[in-house]
Amino acid sequence: MRRTIVSLLTVGLLAVGTALAAPAAQAAPAEPAAPALPPAPAPPPVTWGACEAPALQQARAQCGFVTVPMDYAEPAGATIQIAVSRVRHTVPESRFQGAMLVNPGGPGGPGLSLSRLGASVPKGAGAAYDWIGFDPRGVGTSKPALSCDADYGGYNRPDFQPANGAEKAWLPKTKAYADACKAKGGKLLENLRTEDTVRDMDQIRQALGQKQINYYGFSYGTFLGQVYATMFPDKVRRMVLDGVVDSRHWWYQGNLNQDVAFEKNIGVFFDWVAKYDAVYHLGNSGDAVEKRFYDEREKLRKAPAGGKIGSSEWTDIFLRAGYNVGEWPATAQAFVAGAIKQDSAALIAAYDSAASPTDDNNYAVYLATQCTDAPFPTSYSTWKADNTRVDKVAPFETWGNAWYNAPCLSWPVEPGPAPKVDGSKVDGGPLLLSETNDGATPYAGALHARELFPNSRLIEGVGGTTHSASLSGVACTDDKIADYLATGKLPERAAGNRSDAQCEPLQPPDPTKPAAPAGG
């Protein structure tokens, strides 16, 4: 899950069979169940004050901190602070429906700004909630925040392909990053598993004085929701999970599945560019556009644009097109800047806005969670064999994704058993959302969550390729979310292993027409 969804949201911002066709990873040894932890003391209420971010000030948000244990196995020991924000309900108290926590994904995505999300819910349904954004532990304005090597993302990084010397360059580079995290992470590095953030979420609930929470999670945030509902089922009121993570493939196999899904989606993007060849002049067929992409990548490998944008940066610029059709025009313009205009400044700007390794805090927490949530294969030979096989059918993303996650090969904290999900005790939801060809969280994950949560409902954006597309203006989907938040109403549960409601997906833009005004 290489990107948080926060930059794709309007407020701030593969086919199932194909996804599962990625070769199976080496099975990890069975892990014992995690021991029960002693109860943590209830946190004090939040002391609310002014927010520093202008966007939160404009939304009349309040900000504060929730004090939680650093290590829940030692609840009376050292503490950390979780930054929270709140946009209060505007309905009369008799219609107040409680607090709504929001998480943008990641792991490692900052979520403080997402207290503004309620304004994007149609029919005024968001007005009945206090919307609570939070920076998860180690992230953003939470204290302490983790950073390992601020220059790691950088520019002109080694090429991703083993045939071009990637192993010799990337294996020591990724190990050095893991070593830097060991040197700088301290005790926090040992306490950044999904369950730690989930326990923080329940501490936030208590600090807000709420018997239950409502929750809206995007991308990795859907896994936080699934695990929260497993650990605290009686504390769940209403829950919306958009871009649903598959809890069976946590994390190594899930990354291989992503590679196959993104290969399909980048092909759809290339077809779209070809459709508008009169605008972009990059080729009048998807195959021609694809060839130009790889030709340009090879040129940049040999001579990076502006000395900064090489083949790896070029690939990362295009990754955003696999996430969201709304990113297609900007990605196509970056394509034009590189392949036609030789505009290195535009390429550098495109990379800076697209590549999460340039945000070391985001990347460090991403790895600290992913590398310790569940065991990874410990031998590079396994990684090499699996990624070589996948690369043959999915060359766009496979090795870039592998090196992105490769610090897990030498991560200094032992992994725990993978978090378990059991939604059998949850009533009235959750409401699940997924487009059919979501690349970051393939659709099979939404179907599996629907199976694990027998009272859930799944809305499918039929044929779409966008990851976490809700509240983006698709009335069929957004109105159903509004109805659920307003009254608890859900679509009828369909028989069989399928979605319960079908809606149109988020539509690709038409670059021949003026751009729509930004939402939120």
C-alpha positions in Angstrom: 0.0 0.0 0.0 2.5 2.5 -1.2 0.4 5.7 -0.9 -2.0 7.1 1.6 -5.4 8.2 0.1 -5.3 11.6 1.8 -3.9 13.4 -1.3 -6.7 11.9 -3.4 -9.6 13.1 -1.3 -11.7 16.0 -2.5 -11.6 17.5 1.1 -7.8 17.9 1.1 -6.9 16.7 -1.1 -8.4 -5.9 -11.3 -10.5 -8.3 -11.7 -10.7 -10.6 -8.7 -9.3 -13.6 -10.6 -6.4 -11.6 -11.9 -5.5 -10.2 -8.5 -5.3 -13.6 -7.0 -3.2 -15.0 -9.8 0.0 -13.6 -8.4 2.2 -16.4 -7.2 1.8 -17.5 -3.7 4.4 -16.3 -1.2 6.4 -18.6 0.9 4.3 -19.5 3.9 5.5 -18.1 7.1 5.7 -20.3 10.2 2.6 -20.4 12.3 2.7 -17.8 15.0 1.2 -18.1 18.5 -1.7 -15.9 19.4 -0.7 -12.6 20.9 -1.0 -12.6 24.7 -3.8 -10.6 26.4 -2.7 -7.2 27.6 -3.6 -5.5 30.9 -6.2 -2.8 30.6 -4.9 0.7 30.0 -6.0 3.5 32.2 -8.6 5.8 30.9 -7.1 8.9 29.4 -8.1 12.4 30.6 -10.6 14.4 28.4 -9.1 16.3 25.5 -8.2 19.9 26.2 -9.3 21.6 23.0 -7.6 24.6 21.6 -6.9 26.4 18.4 -5.5 24.5 15.4 -2.3 25.6 13.6 -3.2 24.5 10.1 -5.0 27.2 8.1 -7.4 24.7 6.5 -8.5 23.5 10.0 -8.9 27.1 11.2 -11.1 27.9 8.2 -13.2 24.8 9.1 -13.5 26.1 12.7 -11.8 23.0 14.0 -10.4 22.5 17.4 -7.2 20.6 18.1 -5.7 18.8 21.1 -3.9 15.6 22.2 -4.9 12.3 23.7 -2.3 10.8 26.0 -1.9 7.0 25.6 0.6 4.3 26.7 3.7 4.0 24.5 3.6 0.2 25.1 0.2 -1.3 26.0 2.0 -4.2 27.6 3.2 -1.6 30.2 0.1 0.6 30.5 1.6 2.5 33.5 4.9 3.2 31.8 5.9 5.9 29.3 3.3 7.7 27.4 3.0 9.4 24.0 0.5 11.9 22.6 -1.9 11.4 19.7 -2.8 14.6 17.9 -6.6 15.0 17.3 -8.8 17.6 15.7 -12.6 18.1 15.9 -15.2 19.8 13.7 -18.3 19.8 15.9 -21.8 18.9 14.9 -24.2 21.7 13.8 -27.5 19.9 14.5 -29.5 20.4 17.7 -28.2 18.2 20.6 -31.3 16.0 20.2 -30.1 14.9 16.8 -26.4 14.5 17.7 -25.1 11.1 16.6 -21.7 11.0 18.3 -18.1 11.1 17.2 -16.9 10.0 13.8 -13.2 9.0 13.7 -11.5 9.2 10.2 -8.3 7.6 9.0 -6.8 8.2 5.5 -4.7 5.1 5.2 -1.1 4.4 4.8 0.1 3.1 7.2 1.7 6.4 8.1 -0.9 8.8 6.6 -1.6 11.9 8.7 -5.3 12.4 9.3 -5.6 15.5 11.4 -7.1 17.4 8.4 -9.9 14.8 7.9 -12.1 16.3 10.5 -13.3 18.4 7.6 -14.7 15.3 5.8 -18.2 15.8 7.2 -18.8 18.7 4.9 -18.5 16.4 1.9 -21.3 14.0 3.0 -24.5 14.8 0.9 -27.9 15.5 2.3 -26.3 17.3 5.3 -25.9 13.8 6.9 -22.4 14.8 8.2 -23.7 17.6 10.3 -25.0 15.2 13.0 -21.5 14.1 14.0 -18.4 15.4 15.6 -15.8 14.6 13.0 -12.5 13.6 14.5 -9.2 13.6 12.6 -6.1 12.2 14.1 -2.5 11.7 13.3 -1.7 8.0 14.3 1.1 7.3 16.7 4.4 8.3 15.3 2.8 10.4 12.5 2.7 14.1 11.8 2.0 16.3 14.8 1.6 13.3 17.2 4.5 13.2 19.7 7.0 11.8 19.2 7.0 11.5 15.3 9.2 8.9 13.7 11.8 9.8 11.1 14.8 7.7 10.0 16.5 9.3 7.0 15.1 12.4 5.5 17.2 12.1 2.4 16.3 8.5 1.6 13.6 9.3 -1.0 15.8 11.8 -2.7 16.3 12.0 -6.5 18.1 9.9 -9.1 17.7 6.8 -7.1 19.0 3.4 -8.4 17.0 1.8 -11.2 14.5 -0.7 -10.0 15.4 -3.6 -12.4 17.8 -6.3 -11.3 19.1 -6.5 -14.9 20.4 -2.9 -14.4 22.2 -3.6 -11.1 19.3 -3.0 -8.8 20.2 -5.7 -6.3 23.8 -4.3 -5.8 22.4 -0.8 -5.2 19.1 -1.4 -3.4 20.0 -4.2 -0.9 22.5 -2.1 1.0 20.4 1.0 0.6 17.3 -0.6 2.2 19.4 -2.2 4.9 20.9 1.2 5.8 17.4 2.6 6.1 16.4 -0.1 8.5 19.6 0.5 10.5 18.8 4.2 10.6 15.3 3.5 12.0 16.9 1.2 14.6 19.2 4.1 15.6 16.5 6.8 15.8 13.3 4.9 16.5 13.8 4.0 20.2 11.0 2.4 22.0 8.4 3.8 19.6 9.7 1.6 16.8 8.7 -1.5 18.9 5.1 -0.3 19.3 3.8 0.6 15.8 1.7 -2.4 15.0 -1.9 -2.1 13.8 -3.2 -3.2 17.2 -1.3 -0.4 18.8 -3.1 2.2 16.7 -6.4 0.4 17.2 -6.0 0.6 20.9 -5.2 4.3 20.5 -8.5 4.7 18.7 -10.3 3.3 21.7 -8.4 5.6 24.0 -9.6 8.5 21.7 -13.1 7.2 22.1 -12.8 7.3 25.9 -11.2 10.7 25.9 -14.1 12.0 23.9 -16.5 10.5 26.5 -18.2 8.3 23.9 -19.7 4.9 24.7 -19.2 3.9 21.0 -17.5 5.4 18.0 -18.5 5.9 14.4 -15.6 5.4 12.0 -14.8 6.2 8.4 -11.6 4.6 7.0 -9.9 4.7 3.7 -7.4 2.2 2.3 -5.2 0.9 5.2 -7.8 2.7 7.4 -10.2 -0.1 6.5 -7.9 -2.6 8.1 -7.8 -0.4 11.3 -11.6 -0.5 11.2 -11.7 -4.3 10.7 -9.3 -4.9 13.6 -11.1 -2.4 15.8 -14.4 -4.1 15.2 -12.7 -7.4 16.1 -11.1 -6.2 19.3 -14.0 -3.9 20.4 -17.1 -5.1 18.7 -19.5 -3.6 21.3 -17.9 -0.1 20.8 -18.8 0.1 17.1 -21.8 2.1 16.1 -21.5 2.9 12.4 -18.6 2.2 10.2 -17.7 3.0 6.5 -14.8 1.2 5.0 -13.6 2.4 1.5 -10.9 0.6 -0.4 -11.0 -2.5 1.6 -7.8 -4.3 2.6 -7.7 -8.1 2.3 -6.9 -9.4 5.8 -5.7 -12.7 4.3 -2.8 -11.2 2.5 -1.1 -9.2 5.1 1.4 -7.8 3.9 3.8 -9.6 1.6 1.3 -11.3 -0.6 -0.9 -8.3 -0.7 2.0 -6.3 -2.3 2.4 -8.9 -5.0 -1.3 -8.8 -5.6 -1.1 -5.0 -6.0 1.5 -5.4 -8.7 -0.8 -7.4 -10.9 -3.7 -5.0 -10.3 -1.7 -1.9 -11.1 -0.5 -3.4 -14.3 -4.0 -3.6 -15.5 -4.8 -0.1 -14.4 -1.8 1.6 -16.0 -2.9 0.0 -19.2 -6.3 1.6 -18.8 -4.6 4.9 -18.3 -2.4 4.5 -21.4 -5.6 3.7 -23.4 -7.1 7.0 -22.1 -4.1 9.0 -23.1 -4.3 7.5 -26.6 -8.0 8.4 -26.8 -7.0 12.0 -26.3 -4.0 11.9 -28.6 -5.1 15.3 -30.1 -4.4 16.7 -26.6 -1.3 14.9 -25.6 0.3 13.7 -28.8 1.8 10.7 -27.2 0.4 8.0 -29.4 -3.0 7.0 -30.8 -3.1 3.5 -29.3 -2.6 2.2 -25.8 0.3 0.1 -27.0 2.0 3.1 -28.6 1.6 5.1 -25.4 3.0 2.2 -23.3 6.0 1.9 -25.6 6.7 5.6 -25.2 6.5 5.3 -21.5 9.1 2.5 -21.4 11.3 4.2 -24.0 11.3 7.4 -21.9 12.1 5.4 -18.8 15.2 4.0 -20.5 16.3 7.4 -21.6 16.0 8.7 -18.1 17.9 5.8 -16.7 20.9 6.8 -18.8 20.4 10.6 -18.4 18.2 11.8 -15.5 16.2 14.9 -16.3 17.7 17.8 -14.4 20.1 15.4 -12.8 17.2 14.3 -10.6 14.4 12.4 -12.4 15.7 9.0 -13.4 13.9 5.8 -14.3 12.7 5.2 -10.7 11.3 8.6 -10.3 9.6 8.4 -13.7 7.8 5.2 -12.6 6.7 6.7 -9.3 5.3 9.7 -11.0 3.0 7.4 -13.0 2.0 5.3 -10.0 -0.7 7.8 -9.0 -2.5 7.2 -12.3 -3.1 3.6 -11.0 -4.8 5.0 -7.9 -7.3 7.5 -9.1 -8.7 8.6 -12.5 -8.7 12.2 -11.2 -4.9 12.0 -11.3 -4.9 11.1 -15.0 -4.6 14.7 -16.5 -1.8 15.7 -14.2 0.1 12.4 -14.9 -0.5 12.9 -18.6 0.9 16.4 -18.4 4.0 15.1 -16.6 4.3 12.5 -19.5 4.2 15.4 -22.0 6.7 17.4 -19.9 9.2 14.5 -20.0 8.7 12.9 -23.4 8.0 16.0 -25.5 9.0 19.2 -23.8 12.0 17.9 -21.9 10.8 20.1 -19.0 12.9 18.8 -16.1 11.4 21.4 -13.6 7.9 20.1 -14.3 9.0 16.5 -13.8 10.7 17.4 -10.5 7.5 19.1 -9.3 5.4 16.0 -10.4 7.7 13.7 -8.5 7.7 15.8 -5.4 3.9 15.7 -5.4 3.6 12.0 -6.2 6.2 10.0 -4.4 5.7 9.2 -0.8 9.4 8.3 0.0 10.0 12.0 -0.1 8.0 12.2 3.1 10.2 10.3 5.5 7.8 10.4 8.4 5.1 8.7 6.3 7.5 6.2 4.9 9.1 5.3 8.3 5.8 4.7 10.0 4.6 2.7 7.0 7.5 0.4 7.3 7.4 0.2 11.1 3.8 -1.0 10.9 4.2 -3.2 7.9 7.4 -4.9 8.9 6.1 -5.8 12.3 2.4 -6.6 11.7 3.2 -10.0 10.2 6.2 -12.0 9.2 7.9 -11.3 5.8 10.1 -13.9 4.1 13.6 -13.4 5.6 15.6 -14.6 2.6 16.1 -12.3 -0.3 16.1 -15.4 -2.6 12.3 -15.8 -1.9 11.7 -12.1 -2.7 13.7 -12.4 -5.9 11.9 -15.5 -7.1 8.4 -14.2 -6.4 9.0 -10.7 -7.8 10.8 -12.1 -10.9 7.7 -14.3 -11.7 5.3 -11.4 -11.1 7.5 -8.9 -13.1 7.1 -11.1 -16.2 3.3 -10.3 -16.3 3.4 -7.0 -14.4 6.6 -5.0 -15.2 5.2 -1.5 -14.4 5.2 -1.7 -10.6 6.7 -5.0 -9.4 10.3 -4.2 -8.7 9.6 -0.6 -7.5 7.1 -2.1 -5.0 9.6 -4.7 -3.9 12.4 -2.2 -3.2 9.9 0.1 -1.5 9.2 -2.7 1.0 12.6 -4.3 1.1 13.7 -2.7 4.4 11.5 -5.3 6.0 14.2 -7.9 5.1 16.4 -6.4 7.8 14.0 -4.6 10.1 15.3 -4.4 13.6 12.0 -5.3 15.4 10.7 -8.8 15.4 7.2 -9.1 13.7 4.2 -10.3 15.7 1.4 -12.6 14.5 -0.8 -11.1 11.8 -3.8 -9.3 13.2 -7.0 -11.4 13.1 -10.4 -10.2 11.8 -13.7 -11.5 13.0 -16.8 -9.4 12.3 -19.4 -11.8 13.6 -20.2 -9.7 16.6 -20.8 -6.4 14.8 -24.3 -5.3 14.1 -25.5 -2.8 11.5 -22.6 -2.8 9.2 -20.0 -2.0 8.2 -20.8 -0.3 4.9 -18.0 -1.5 2.5 -17.0 0.3 -0.7 -14.8 -0.8 -3.6 -14.4 -0.2 -7.3 -14.1 -3.4 -9.3 -10.5 -2.8 -10.5 -9.1 -1.0 -7.4 -5.3 -1.5 -7.8 -4.1 -0.7 -4.3 -6.7 -2.9 -2.5 -8.0 -5.5 -5.0 -11.7 -6.1 -5.0 -11.3 -9.6 -3.6 -10.5 -8.0 -0.3 -13.9 -6.3 -0.1 -15.6 -9.6 -0.9 -13.7 -11.3 1.9 -14.5 -8.6 4.4 -18.2 -8.9 3.4 -17.9 -12.6 4.3 -16.2 -11.9 7.6 -18.8 -9.3 8.6 -22.2 -11.0 8.1 -24.1 -7.8 8.7 -22.1 -5.7 6.3 -23.1 -4.5 2.8 -20.8 -3.9 -0.2 -21.3 -1.1 -2.7 -19.4 -1.8 -5.9 -18.2 0.9 -8.4 -18.7 -1.4 -11.4 -15.6 -1.4 -13.7 -13.8 1.4 -12.0 -10.1 1.7 -11.3 -10.1 4.3 -8.5 -8.9 3.5 -5.0 -11.1 4.8 -2.2 -13.4 6.9 -4.4 -16.3 7.7 -2.0 -17.5 11.3 -1.4 -16.2 12.3 -4.9 -19.5 13.2 -6.4 -20.9 9.9 -7.5 -24.5 10.3 -6.3 -25.4 6.6 -6.3 -22.6 5.8 -3.9 -22.5 9.0 -1.8 -26.3 9.1 -1.2 -26.2 5.6 0.2 -23.4 6.6 2.5 -25.5 9.6 3.6 -28.5 7.4 4.2 -26.4 5.0 6.3 -24.9 7.8 8.4 -28.3 9.5 8.8 -30.5 6.6 9.8 -28.4 3.4 9.7 -30.2 2.3 6.5 -28.2 -0.2 4.4 -28.9 -1.8 1.0 -30.5 -5.2 1.0 -28.0 -8.0 1.5 -27.7 -10.0 -1.7 -27.3 -13.8 -1.9 -24.0 -15.2 -2.8 -20.4 -13.9 -3.0 -21.1 -10.6 -4.7 -21.8 -6.9 -4.1 -25.1 -5.8 -2.6 -25.4 -2.6 -4.6 -23.9 -1.5 -7.9 -23.1 2.0 -8.8 -21.2 3.7 -11.6 -17.5 4.3 -10.8 -15.7 7.6 -10.6 -15.5 8.8 -14.2 -12.3 9.8 -15.9 -12.0 13.5 -16.8 -12.4 14.8 -20.3 -9.2 16.9 -20.9 -11.0 18.7 -23.8 -13.3 20.4 -21.4 -12.6 22.9 -18.6 -11.7 21.2 -15.3 -14.4 21.1 -12.7 -13.8 23.3 -9.6 -12.1 21.5 -6.7 -14.4 20.0 -4.1 -14.3 20.5 -0.3 
